[in-house]
Amino acid sequence: MAPQTAQYTQRVQTLFTSRQYEMLCDYAAESEKPLSVIVRETVVQHLLDKLEQRRKQKALEWLCSQELAVDDWDVMERQVETMWESCG
């Protein structure tokens, strides 16, 4: 079974200086990857992964700060999911 590939549907446009663009193209060529993949991987690695980690940390800190009674797993799971959703 082949791994499922992401469906990219949203486009972002940005401008670079000529020098920045040349350097990015050189990097992409050296990496043997399309420039779009280089940019997308960089955004995920340096922004989105860190944002997700901060949200998880915030949810964990909230969970640890609560004096929650140990309850049925389904109840506890809903509490955790609710906090996760409220983190953004």
SEPANU-983144 format. One record per atom (N, C-alpha, C): residue number from 1; residue in three letters; atom name; x negated, y negated, z negated. Coordinates in Angstrom, 2 decimals. Example, Ala and Ser with C-alpha at 12.3 -4.5 7.8 and 13.67 -1.06 7.14 Angstrom:
atom i 1, aa ALA, at N, east -13.19, north 5.69, up -7.80;
atom i 1, aa ALA, at CA, east -12.30, north 4.50, up -7.80;
atom i 1, aa ALA, at C, east -13.20, north 3.30, up -7.80;
atom i 2, aa SER, at N, east -12.85, north 2.25, up -7.08;
atom i 2, aa SER, at CA, east -13.67, north 1.06, up -7.14;
atom i 2, aa SER, at C, east -12.90, north -0.03, up -7.87;
// end
This chain:
atom i 1, aa MET, at N, east -0.84, north 1.17, up 0.00;
atom i 1, aa MET, at CA, east 0.00, north 0.00, up 0.00;
atom i 1, aa MET, at C, east -0.89, north -1.24, up 0.00;
atom i 2, aa ALA, at N, east -0.64, north -2.17, up 0.92;
atom i 2, aa ALA, at CA, east -1.45, north -3.39, up 1.04;
atom i 2, aa ALA, at C, east -1.05, north -4.39, up -0.03;
atom i 3, aa PRO, at N, east -2.02, north -5.17, up -0.52;
atom i 3, aa PRO, at CA, east -1.69, north -6.19, up -1.53;
atom i 3, aa PRO, at C, east -0.78, north -7.26, up -0.91;
atom i 4, aa GLN, at N, east 0.09, north -7.79, up -1.74;
atom i 4, aa GLN, at CA, east 1.02, north -8.80, up -1.29;
atom i 4, aa GLN, at C, east 0.28, north -10.13, up -1.16;
atom i 5, aa THR, at N, east 0.49, north -10.80, up -0.02;
atom i 5, aa THR, at CA, east -0.17, north -12.09, up 0.18;
atom i 5, aa THR, at C, east 0.79, north -13.21, up -0.19;
atom i 6, aa ALA, at N, east 0.23, north -14.30, up -0.67;
atom i 6, aa ALA, at CA, east 1.03, north -15.45, up -1.07;
atom i 6, aa ALA, at C, east 1.65, north -16.10, up 0.15;
atom i 7, aa GLN, at N, east 2.83, north -16.65, up -0.04;
atom i 7, aa GLN, at CA, east 3.50, north -17.38, up 1.02;
atom i 7, aa GLN, at C, east 3.25, north -18.86, up 0.80;
atom i 8, aa TYR, at N, east 2.33, north -19.42, up 1.55;
atom i 8, aa TYR, at CA, east 2.02, north -20.84, up 1.41;
atom i 8, aa TYR, at C, east 3.03, north -21.63, up 2.23;
atom i 9, aa THR, at N, east 3.79, north -22.49, up 1.55;
atom i 9, aa THR, at CA, east 4.85, north -23.22, up 2.24;
atom i 9, aa THR, at C, east 4.76, north -24.73, up 2.06;
atom i 10, aa GLN, at N, east 3.90, north -25.18, up 1.16;
atom i 10, aa GLN, at CA, east 3.79, north -26.61, up 0.89;
atom i 10, aa GLN, at C, east 2.47, north -27.14, up 1.43;
atom i 11, aa ARG, at N, east 2.55, north -28.30, up 2.01;
atom i 11, aa ARG, at CA, east 1.36, north -28.90, up 2.62;
atom i 11, aa ARG, at C, east 0.97, north -30.15, up 1.84;
atom i 12, aa VAL, at N, east -0.33, north -30.35, up 1.68;
atom i 12, aa VAL, at CA, east -0.88, north -31.55, up 1.05;
atom i 12, aa VAL, at C, east -1.87, north -32.16, up 2.03;
atom i 13, aa GLN, at N, east -1.80, north -33.46, up 2.16;
atom i 13, aa GLN, at CA, east -2.74, north -34.14, up 3.05;
atom i 13, aa GLN, at C, east -3.64, north -35.04, up 2.23;
atom i 14, aa THR, at N, east -4.92, north -35.03, up 2.53;
atom i 14, aa THR, at CA, east -5.86, north -35.91, up 1.85;
atom i 14, aa THR, at C, east -6.90, north -36.38, up 2.86;
atom i 15, aa LEU, at N, east -7.55, north -37.45, up 2.53;
atom i 15, aa LEU, at CA, east -8.59, north -37.99, up 3.41;
atom i 15, aa LEU, at C, east -9.93, north -37.92, up 2.71;
atom i 16, aa PHE, at N, east -10.97, north -37.61, up 3.49;
atom i 16, aa PHE, at CA, east -12.34, north -37.56, up 3.01;
atom i 16, aa PHE, at C, east -13.17, north -38.52, up 3.85;
atom i 17, aa THR, at N, east -14.29, north -38.95, up 3.31;
atom i 17, aa THR, at CA, east -15.22, north -39.71, up 4.13;
atom i 17, aa THR, at C, east -15.81, north -38.75, up 5.16;
atom i 18, aa SER, at N, east -16.44, north -39.31, up 6.18;
atom i 18, aa SER, at CA, east -17.07, north -38.47, up 7.20;
atom i 18, aa SER, at C, east -18.12, north -37.56, up 6.58;
atom i 19, aa ARG, at N, east -18.88, north -38.11, up 5.68;
atom i 19, aa ARG, at CA, east -19.94, north -37.33, up 5.02;
atom i 19, aa ARG, at C, east -19.34, north -36.20, up 4.18;
atom i 20, aa GLN, at N, east -18.31, north -36.51, up 3.40;
atom i 20, aa GLN, at CA, east -17.66, north -35.48, up 2.59;
atom i 20, aa GLN, at C, east -17.11, north -34.37, up 3.47;
atom i 21, aa TYR, at N, east -16.48, north -34.74, up 4.56;
atom i 21, aa TYR, at CA, east -15.89, north -33.76, up 5.47;
atom i 21, aa TYR, at C, east -16.98, north -32.87, up 6.09;
atom i 22, aa GLU, at N, east -18.08, north -33.48, up 6.50;
atom i 22, aa GLU, at CA, east -19.20, north -32.71, up 7.06;
atom i 22, aa GLU, at C, east -19.73, north -31.71, up 6.03;
atom i 23, aa MET, at N, east -19.88, north -32.19, up 4.79;
atom i 23, aa MET, at CA, east -20.40, north -31.31, up 3.74;
atom i 23, aa MET, at C, east -19.43, north -30.16, up 3.47;
atom i 24, aa LEU, at N, east -18.13, north -30.46, up 3.45;
atom i 24, aa LEU, at CA, east -17.14, north -29.40, up 3.24;
atom i 24, aa LEU, at C, east -17.17, north -28.39, up 4.38;
atom i 25, aa CYS, at N, east -17.29, north -28.87, up 5.60;
atom i 25, aa CYS, at CA, east -17.37, north -27.96, up 6.75;
atom i 25, aa CYS, at C, east -18.62, north -27.10, up 6.68;
atom i 26, aa ASP, at N, east -19.74, north -27.70, up 6.27;
atom i 26, aa ASP, at CA, east -20.98, north -26.92, up 6.10;
atom i 26, aa ASP, at C, east -20.79, north -25.84, up 5.03;
atom i 27, aa TYR, at N, east -20.17, north -26.23, up 3.92;
atom i 27, aa TYR, at CA, east -19.94, north -25.28, up 2.84;
atom i 27, aa TYR, at C, east -19.04, north -24.13, up 3.31;
atom i 28, aa ALA, at N, east -17.99, north -24.49, up 4.04;
atom i 28, aa ALA, at CA, east -17.08, north -23.46, up 4.56;
atom i 28, aa ALA, at C, east -17.82, north -22.51, up 5.50;
atom i 29, aa ALA, at N, east -18.65, north -23.06, up 6.35;
atom i 29, aa ALA, at CA, east -19.41, north -22.22, up 7.29;
atom i 29, aa ALA, at C, east -20.36, north -21.29, up 6.53;
atom i 30, aa GLU, at N, east -21.04, north -21.83, up 5.53;
atom i 30, aa GLU, at CA, east -21.95, north -21.02, up 4.73;
atom i 30, aa GLU, at C, east -21.21, north -19.93, up 3.98;
atom i 31, aa SER, at N, east -20.00, north -20.23, up 3.56;
atom i 31, aa SER, at CA, east -19.18, north -19.28, up 2.81;
atom i 31, aa SER, at C, east -18.43, north -18.32, up 3.72;
atom i 32, aa GLU, at N, east -18.45, north -18.61, up 5.01;
atom i 32, aa GLU, at CA, east -17.73, north -17.82, up 6.01;
atom i 32, aa GLU, at C, east -16.24, north -17.75, up 5.69;
atom i 33, aa LYS, at N, east -15.70, north -18.91, up 5.28;
atom i 33, aa LYS, at CA, east -14.27, north -19.03, up 4.97;
atom i 33, aa LYS, at C, east -13.74, north -20.28, up 5.66;
atom i 34, aa PRO, at N, east -12.46, north -20.28, up 6.01;
atom i 34, aa PRO, at CA, east -11.87, north -21.49, up 6.56;
atom i 34, aa PRO, at C, east -11.89, north -22.62, up 5.53;
atom i 35, aa LEU, at N, east -12.00, north -23.84, up 6.01;
atom i 35, aa LEU, at CA, east -12.02, north -25.00, up 5.12;
atom i 35, aa LEU, at C, east -10.78, north -25.04, up 4.24;
atom i 36, aa SER, at N, east -9.62, north -24.69, up 4.79;
atom i 36, aa SER, at CA, east -8.38, north -24.71, up 4.00;
atom i 36, aa SER, at C, east -8.47, north -23.75, up 2.82;
atom i 37, aa VAL, at N, east -9.10, north -22.62, up 3.00;
atom i 37, aa VAL, at CA, east -9.25, north -21.65, up 1.92;
atom i 37, aa VAL, at C, east -10.20, north -22.20, up 0.85;
atom i 38, aa ILE, at N, east -11.27, north -22.83, up 1.28;
atom i 38, aa ILE, at CA, east -12.22, north -23.42, up 0.33;
atom i 38, aa ILE, at C, east -11.51, north -24.46, up -0.53;
atom i 39, aa VAL, at N, east -10.75, north -25.35, up 0.09;
atom i 39, aa VAL, at CA, east -10.05, north -26.40, up -0.66;
atom i 39, aa VAL, at C, east -9.02, north -25.78, up -1.60;
atom i 40, aa ARG, at N, east -8.24, north -24.83, up -1.11;
atom i 40, aa ARG, at CA, east -7.20, north -24.20, up -1.94;
atom i 40, aa ARG, at C, east -7.82, north -23.46, up -3.12;
atom i 41, aa GLU, at N, east -8.87, north -22.68, up -2.89;
atom i 41, aa GLU, at CA, east -9.52, north -21.95, up -3.98;
atom i 41, aa GLU, at C, east -10.09, north -22.91, up -5.03;
atom i 42, aa THR, at N, east -10.64, north -24.02, up -4.58;
atom i 42, aa THR, at CA, east -11.22, north -25.00, up -5.50;
atom i 42, aa THR, at C, east -10.14, north -25.63, up -6.36;
atom i 43, aa VAL, at N, east -9.01, north -25.98, up -5.76;
atom i 43, aa VAL, at CA, east -7.90, north -26.56, up -6.53;
atom i 43, aa VAL, at C, east -7.40, north -25.56, up -7.56;
atom i 44, aa VAL, at N, east -7.23, north -24.32, up -7.15;
atom i 44, aa VAL, at CA, east -6.75, north -23.30, up -8.09;
atom i 44, aa VAL, at C, east -7.75, north -23.11, up -9.23;
atom i 45, aa GLN, at N, east -9.02, north -22.95, up -8.89;
atom i 45, aa GLN, at CA, east -10.04, north -22.66, up -9.91;
atom i 45, aa GLN, at C, east -10.26, north -23.82, up -10.86;
atom i 46, aa HIS, at N, east -10.30, north -25.04, up -10.35;
atom i 46, aa HIS, at CA, east -10.70, north -26.17, up -11.18;
atom i 46, aa HIS, at C, east -9.54, north -26.97, up -11.75;
atom i 47, aa LEU, at N, east -8.35, north -26.78, up -11.23;
atom i 47, aa LEU, at CA, east -7.20, north -27.52, up -11.74;
atom i 47, aa LEU, at C, east -6.10, north -26.61, up -12.27;
atom i 48, aa LEU, at N, east -5.57, north -25.77, up -11.40;
atom i 48, aa LEU, at CA, east -4.38, north -25.00, up -11.77;
atom i 48, aa LEU, at C, east -4.67, north -23.93, up -12.82;
atom i 49, aa ASP, at N, east -5.78, north -23.22, up -12.69;
atom i 49, aa ASP, at CA, east -6.12, north -22.21, up -13.70;
atom i 49, aa ASP, at C, east -6.33, north -22.86, up -15.07;
atom i 50, aa LYS, at N, east -6.98, north -24.03, up -15.08;
atom i 50, aa LYS, at CA, east -7.22, north -24.73, up -16.35;
atom i 50, aa LYS, at C, east -5.91, north -25.25, up -16.94;
atom i 51, aa LEU, at N, east -5.01, north -25.73, up -16.08;
atom i 51, aa LEU, at CA, east -3.71, north -26.20, up -16.56;
atom i 51, aa LEU, at C, east -2.93, north -25.04, up -17.18;
atom i 52, aa GLU, at N, east -2.92, north -23.91, up -16.51;
atom i 52, aa GLU, at CA, east -2.22, north -22.74, up -17.06;
atom i 52, aa GLU, at C, east -2.82, north -22.31, up -18.39;
atom i 53, aa GLN, at N, east -4.15, north -22.35, up -18.49;
atom i 53, aa GLN, at CA, east -4.82, north -21.98, up -19.75;
atom i 53, aa GLN, at C, east -4.44, north -22.94, up -20.87;
atom i 54, aa ARG, at N, east -4.40, north -24.25, up -20.57;
atom i 54, aa ARG, at CA, east -4.00, north -25.22, up -21.60;
atom i 54, aa ARG, at C, east -2.56, north -24.97, up -22.06;
atom i 55, aa ARG, at N, east -1.69, north -24.65, up -21.14;
atom i 55, aa ARG, at CA, east -0.30, north -24.37, up -21.51;
atom i 55, aa ARG, at C, east -0.19, north -23.12, up -22.37;
atom i 56, aa LYS, at N, east -0.95, north -22.11, up -22.04;
atom i 56, aa LYS, at CA, east -0.95, north -20.89, up -22.85;
atom i 56, aa LYS, at C, east -1.49, north -21.18, up -24.24;
atom i 57, aa GLN, at N, east -2.55, north -22.00, up -24.31;
atom i 57, aa GLN, at CA, east -3.14, north -22.36, up -25.60;
atom i 57, aa GLN, at C, east -2.11, north -23.12, up -26.44;
atom i 58, aa LYS, at N, east -1.40, north -24.05, up -25.82;
atom i 58, aa LYS, at CA, east -0.38, north -24.82, up -26.53;
atom i 58, aa LYS, at C, east 0.72, north -23.90, up -27.06;
atom i 59, aa ALA, at N, east 1.15, north -22.96, up -26.25;
atom i 59, aa ALA, at CA, east 2.18, north -22.02, up -26.67;
atom i 59, aa ALA, at C, east 1.68, north -21.15, up -27.83;
atom i 60, aa LEU, at N, east 0.41, north -20.72, up -27.75;
atom i 60, aa LEU, at CA, east -0.17, north -19.90, up -28.82;
atom i 60, aa LEU, at C, east -0.27, north -20.70, up -30.11;
atom i 61, aa GLU, at N, east -0.72, north -21.97, up -30.01;
atom i 61, aa GLU, at CA, east -0.81, north -22.82, up -31.20;
atom i 61, aa GLU, at C, east 0.56, north -23.02, up -31.83;
atom i 62, aa TRP, at N, east 1.57, north -23.22, up -30.99;
atom i 62, aa TRP, at CA, east 2.93, north -23.37, up -31.52;
atom i 62, aa TRP, at C, east 3.36, north -22.09, up -32.22;
atom i 63, aa LEU, at N, east 3.12, north -20.98, up -31.57;
atom i 63, aa LEU, at CA, east 3.54, north -19.69, up -32.13;
atom i 63, aa LEU, at C, east 2.87, north -19.44, up -33.48;
atom i 64, aa CYS, at N, east 1.59, north -19.76, up -33.55;
atom i 64, aa CYS, at CA, east 0.85, north -19.55, up -34.80;
atom i 64, aa CYS, at C, east 1.27, north -20.53, up -35.90;
atom i 65, aa SER, at N, east 1.79, north -21.68, up -35.51;
atom i 65, aa SER, at CA, east 2.19, north -22.68, up -36.50;
atom i 65, aa SER, at C, east 3.57, north -22.40, up -37.09;
atom i 66, aa GLN, at N, east 4.30, north -21.51, up -36.49;
atom i 66, aa GLN, at CA, east 5.65, north -21.22, up -36.95;
atom i 66, aa GLN, at C, east 5.64, north -20.18, up -38.07;
atom i 67, aa GLU, at N, east 6.59, north -20.29, up -38.92;
atom i 67, aa GLU, at CA, east 6.75, north -19.27, up -39.95;
atom i 67, aa GLU, at C, east 7.92, north -18.40, up -39.53;
atom i 68, aa LEU, at N, east 7.68, north -17.69, up -38.46;
atom i 68, aa LEU, at CA, east 8.73, north -16.86, up -37.89;
atom i 68, aa LEU, at C, east 8.73, north -15.48, up -38.56;
atom i 69, aa ALA, at N, east 9.90, north -15.08, up -38.93;
atom i 69, aa ALA, at CA, east 10.03, north -13.74, up -39.49;
atom i 69, aa ALA, at C, east 9.85, north -12.73, up -38.36;
atom i 70, aa VAL, at N, east 9.25, north -11.63, up -38.69;
atom i 70, aa VAL, at CA, east 9.14, north -10.56, up -37.71;
atom i 70, aa VAL, at C, east 10.54, north -10.04, up -37.46;
atom i 71, aa ASP, at N, east 10.91, north -10.04, up -36.20;
atom i 71, aa ASP, at CA, east 12.27, north -9.72, up -35.83;
atom i 71, aa ASP, at C, east 12.24, north -8.63, up -34.77;
atom i 72, aa ASP, at N, east 13.38, north -8.33, up -34.28;
atom i 72, aa ASP, at CA, east 13.51, north -7.40, up -33.18;
atom i 72, aa ASP, at C, east 12.67, north -7.93, up -32.00;
atom i 73, aa TRP, at N, east 11.98, north -7.07, up -31.28;
atom i 73, aa TRP, at CA, east 11.10, north -7.51, up -30.22;
atom i 73, aa TRP, at C, east 11.82, north -8.37, up -29.19;
atom i 74, aa ASP, at N, east 13.04, north -8.01, up -28.81;
atom i 74, aa ASP, at CA, east 13.78, north -8.79, up -27.82;
atom i 74, aa ASP, at C, east 13.99, north -10.22, up -28.28;
atom i 75, aa VAL, at N, east 14.28, north -10.42, up -29.56;
atom i 75, aa VAL, at CA, east 14.47, north -11.77, up -30.12;
atom i 75, aa VAL, at C, east 13.15, north -12.53, up -30.09;
atom i 76, aa MET, at N, east 12.09, north -11.89, up -30.53;
atom i 76, aa MET, at CA, east 10.79, north -12.54, up -30.55;
atom i 76, aa MET, at C, east 10.32, north -12.88, up -29.13;
atom i 77, aa GLU, at N, east 10.56, north -11.99, up -28.20;
atom i 77, aa GLU, at CA, east 10.16, north -12.22, up -26.82;
atom i 77, aa GLU, at C, east 10.89, north -13.44, up -26.24;
atom i 78, aa ARG, at N, east 12.18, north -13.57, up -26.53;
atom i 78, aa ARG, at CA, east 12.95, north -14.73, up -26.07;
atom i 78, aa ARG, at C, east 12.39, north -16.02, up -26.66;
atom i 79, aa GLN, at N, east 12.00, north -15.99, up -27.94;
atom i 79, aa GLN, at CA, east 11.42, north -17.18, up -28.56;
atom i 79, aa GLN, at C, east 10.13, north -17.60, up -27.86;
atom i 80, aa VAL, at N, east 9.29, north -16.63, up -27.57;
atom i 80, aa VAL, at CA, east 8.03, north -16.92, up -26.90;
atom i 80, aa VAL, at C, east 8.29, north -17.46, up -25.49;
atom i 81, aa GLU, at N, east 9.20, north -16.83, up -24.77;
atom i 81, aa GLU, at CA, east 9.52, north -17.28, up -23.41;
atom i 81, aa GLU, at C, east 10.10, north -18.68, up -23.41;
atom i 82, aa THR, at N, east 10.93, north -18.99, up -24.38;
atom i 82, aa THR, at CA, east 11.51, north -20.33, up -24.48;
atom i 82, aa THR, at C, east 10.42, north -21.37, up -24.70;
atom i 83, aa MET, at N, east 9.47, north -21.07, up -25.57;
atom i 83, aa MET, at CA, east 8.37, north -22.00, up -25.81;
atom i 83, aa MET, at C, east 7.52, north -22.15, up -24.56;
atom i 84, aa TRP, at N, east 7.24, north -21.06, up -23.86;
atom i 84, aa TRP, at CA, east 6.44, north -21.10, up -22.65;
atom i 84, aa TRP, at C, east 7.11, north -22.00, up -21.61;
atom i 85, aa GLU, at N, east 8.40, north -21.84, up -21.44;
atom i 85, aa GLU, at CA, east 9.14, north -22.67, up -20.48;
atom i 85, aa GLU, at C, east 9.13, north -24.13, up -20.85;
atom i 86, aa SER, at N, east 9.18, north -24.44, up -22.14;
atom i 86, aa SER, at CA, east 9.19, north -25.83, up -22.57;
atom i 86, aa SER, at C, east 7.82, north -26.49, up -22.42;
atom i 87, aa CYS, at N, east 6.78, north -25.68, up -22.24;
atom i 87, aa CYS, at CA, east 5.43, north -26.23, up -22.05;
atom i 87, aa CYS, at C, east 5.24, north -26.75, up -20.62;
atom i 88, aa GLY, at N, east 6.18, north -26.47, up -19.77;
atom i 88, aa GLY, at CA, east 6.07, north -27.08, up -18.46;
atom i 88, aa GLY, at C, east 5.91, north -26.13, up -17.35;
// end
